[in-house]
Amino acid sequence: MKPLMILPLSGYFDILIYGYDNGRYMTKAIQQNIMRQCIQKVATGPEYSKDLSFDEAYESMRVILSGDADPVQVAIYFIALRMKRETNEENCGILQALIESAEIVKTDLDEIVDICDPYDGYTRGVPASPFIPAVLAAMDVNAVSHGLNEVGPKYGATHHKVLKAAGLRVDLTPEDAAKQVEQIGWAYIDQSSYAPKLHDMIPLRQRIIKRQVLTTVETMVGPIRAKKTHLMGGYVHKAYPPIYTALAKHSGFDSAMFVRGVEGGIIPSLQQSGRLFYYHDMDGEEQQRDLAPSDIGIKASTRAVPLPDDLPTVDAADNIATTVDISAVAQVSADLGKAALGGEEGIMYDSLVYSTAICLTHINRYETMQTAADAVRNVLNSGAALDKLMAAA
């Protein structure tokens, strides 16, 4: 079989690309050479390690997703990238490989908000974010969230665990998830469904232990798209907004907002001022604005929904893993979330008001945070958001 093309990777090595059934495959020898050459570049110490080009990062991730790469080499590669510190070119190259290996549904919807919370979940508080899509749907804004059951380094309470505890399906196919958004305005879709090759890497990621580049880029795949798709994500460390902005633009999100949230999630602290980074079109520059819960009448005693004192405990594997039973946290989240969606005021209720108001002002549904927050409170108090949640049961 003749090669369709020869792809030069920054002059470092060349790859023969062969056509097969409208797809592409590489010989085993080429795959091994890609991993060897990339590891040699990124794993030569603090002074001599070199950055990969977009194409090198892309091709190395394609090899890894094929399942044929040596797991020891994969682990070395990811850790070496982390120690060197990944570049935007490397991040985007890896993301592109993930996008091409995933099943992404493009709908005829005019607009959708993609909620991309950290896939490793929450361990220091009770998560409220799994219920934001239902609130948005009750306000005629289509929304989708995505994630997986559990992954390191935190192994926390994820959207998957919380929604399952609430009695909702977490095993929708990409097509079924898209239909559900069209029918009731929101859906959850699991990585095991829309990106099975990436999901198959979880056992290896658990053995690597430390955070890898996949933790940074996997939330940006965007499994369900509309004519206009907005991204809502979170961060903790100040270095990340430009990184996430570059990834969001590469992934094709028409706009994006990144909240400095508790545990890197999309809900800011309810006790102090926060910050939002955003762009409104892919050609626009990243901007920022300050957030203050007091501006919309929130005066909380804690920064997020606190963990109950009577939760069952488990033995922690390390100083990162939590000592509380995460299944119990998920159940508490499900119970408090349903109550808040039905109008019960409290920290969970305030968390939903604050985060949803941020989203609604970003996508220009309301001019001010106060008017958006008032509208959210009305929807919660009416029980419409709870109806939207349970419509997915």
TAQUI-V366530 format. One record per backbone hydrogen bond with DSSP energy under -0.5 kcal/mol. NH is the residue of the N-H (numbers start at 0). CO is the residue of the C=O. Records with the same first field share a line. If there is no record, write none. Layout:
# TAQUI-V366530
NH = CO + CO
This chain:
# TAQUI-V366530
3 = 16
4 = 16
6 = 4 + 14
7 = 5
8 = 12
9 = 7
11 = 8
12 = 8
14 = 6
16 = 4 + 14
17 = 15 + 24
19 = 22
22 = 19
24 = 17
30 = 26
31 = 27
32 = 28
33 = 29
34 = 30
35 = 31
36 = 32
37 = 33
38 = 34
39 = 35
40 = 36
41 = 37
42 = 38
48 = 44
49 = 40
56 = 52
57 = 53
58 = 54
59 = 55
60 = 56
61 = 57
62 = 58
63 = 59
64 = 60
65 = 61
66 = 62 + 63
67 = 62
68 = 62
73 = 69
74 = 70
75 = 71
76 = 72
77 = 73
78 = 74
79 = 75
80 = 76
81 = 77
82 = 78
83 = 79
84 = 80
90 = 86
91 = 87
92 = 88
93 = 89
94 = 90
95 = 91
96 = 92
97 = 93
98 = 94
99 = 95
100 = 96
101 = 97 + 98
102 = 193
103 = 101
104 = 222
105 = 103
106 = 104 + 224
111 = 227
112 = 141
113 = 111 + 229
114 = 112 + 143
115 = 113 + 231
116 = 114
120 = 117
121 = 156
125 = 304
126 = 124
130 = 127
131 = 128
134 = 130
135 = 131
136 = 132
137 = 133
138 = 134 + 135
139 = 136
140 = 135
141 = 139
142 = 184
143 = 112
144 = 186
145 = 114
146 = 188
154 = 150
155 = 119
156 = 121
157 = 155
159 = 147
161 = 157
162 = 158
163 = 159
164 = 160
165 = 161
166 = 163
167 = 162
168 = 391
176 = 172
177 = 173
178 = 174
179 = 175
180 = 176
181 = 177
182 = 178
183 = 179
184 = 179 + 180
185 = 179
186 = 142
188 = 144
190 = 146
192 = 189
193 = 189
194 = 190
198 = 194
199 = 195
200 = 197
201 = 198
204 = 200
205 = 201
206 = 202
207 = 203
208 = 204
209 = 207
214 = 211
215 = 211 + 212
216 = 212
217 = 213
219 = 216
220 = 217
224 = 104
226 = 108
227 = 109
229 = 111
230 = 254
231 = 113
232 = 256
233 = 115
234 = 258 + 264
239 = 236
242 = 238
243 = 239
244 = 240
245 = 241
246 = 242
247 = 243
248 = 244
249 = 245
250 = 246
251 = 247 + 248
252 = 247
253 = 228
254 = 228
255 = 278
256 = 230
257 = 276
258 = 232
259 = 274
260 = 234 + 258
261 = 266
263 = 260
264 = 261
267 = 265
269 = 302
273 = 290
275 = 288
276 = 257
277 = 286
278 = 255
283 = 280
286 = 277
288 = 275
290 = 273
294 = 291
295 = 292
296 = 293
297 = 292
298 = 296
299 = 269
310 = 307
313 = 322
321 = 153
324 = 311
325 = 323
328 = 324
329 = 325
330 = 326
331 = 327
332 = 328
333 = 329
334 = 330
335 = 331
336 = 332
337 = 333
338 = 334
339 = 335
340 = 336
341 = 337
342 = 339
343 = 338
344 = 342
349 = 345
350 = 346
351 = 347
352 = 348
353 = 349
354 = 350
355 = 351
356 = 352
357 = 353
358 = 354
359 = 355
360 = 356
361 = 357
362 = 358
363 = 360
364 = 359
365 = 359
371 = 367
372 = 368
373 = 369
374 = 370
375 = 371
376 = 372
377 = 373
378 = 374
379 = 375
380 = 376
381 = 377
382 = 378 + 379
383 = 378
384 = 378
385 = 340
386 = 382
387 = 383
388 = 384
389 = 385
390 = 386
391 = 388
392 = 389
